[in-house]
Amino acid sequence: MLFLARMDVVFPDHLTAEQVADFQAREKEYSASLQRSGKMQGIWRVVGEYANHSLYNVESNDELHEILSGFPMYPYMKIKVTPLAKHPNSLV
Ligand SMILES: O=C(O)CC1=CCC(=O)O1
């Protein structure tokens, strides 16, 4: 099952620069492991925003929820998920 997720990041003001950097480093590691496993098939920055679009290939809604809620920055992200179905005009 394919899902497109949009994640908007908003860190609260009380976090220090060091805490933010630590979240970002752990996020990068978790994201890399998802990409190596093939569960995350790509991630793109939304131009001009602290946001991304990322593509997931998972077995179930529950698996996707487990993956998304495992992001270290999950408490600081607003996530919108779009389930994807094959387009009738798609050649792939
Ligand atoms: O968009 C970001 O920087 C936050 C993020 C979520 C997953 C990821 O790899 O980075």
Ligand as a Chemical Component Dictionary entry (heavy atoms), coordinates in Angstrom:
data_LIG
# 
_chem_comp.id                   LIG 
_chem_comp.type                 NON-POLYMER 
_chem_comp.pdbx_formal_charge   0 
_chem_comp.three_letter_code    LIG 
# 
loop_
_chem_comp_atom.comp_id 
_chem_comp_atom.atom_id 
_chem_comp_atom.alt_atom_id 
_chem_comp_atom.type_symbol 
_chem_comp_atom.charge 
_chem_comp_atom.model_Cartn_x 
_chem_comp_atom.model_Cartn_y 
_chem_comp_atom.model_Cartn_z 
_chem_comp_atom.pdbx_ordinal 
LIG O1 O1 O 0 11.267 17.626 7.093 1  
LIG C1 C1 C 0 12.013 17.416 8.057 2  
LIG O2 O2 O 0 13.148 17.921 8.142 3  
LIG C2 C2 C 0 11.556 16.489 9.147 4  
LIG C3 C3 C 0 11.670 15.102 8.734 5  
LIG C4 C4 C 0 10.739 14.129 8.802 6  
LIG C5 C5 C 0 11.270 12.904 8.260 7  
LIG C6 C6 C 0 12.631 13.323 7.919 8  
LIG O3 O3 O 0 13.508 12.613 7.453 9  
LIG O4 O4 O 0 12.824 14.639 8.193 10 
# 
loop_
_chem_comp_bond.comp_id 
_chem_comp_bond.atom_id_1 
_chem_comp_bond.atom_id_2 
_chem_comp_bond.value_order 
_chem_comp_bond.pdbx_ordinal 
LIG O1 C1 DOUB 1  
LIG C1 O2 SING 2  
LIG C1 C2 SING 3  
LIG C2 C3 SING 4  
LIG C3 C4 DOUB 5  
LIG C3 O4 SING 6  
LIG C4 C5 SING 7  
LIG C5 C6 SING 8  
LIG C6 O3 DOUB 9  
LIG C6 O4 SING 10 
# 
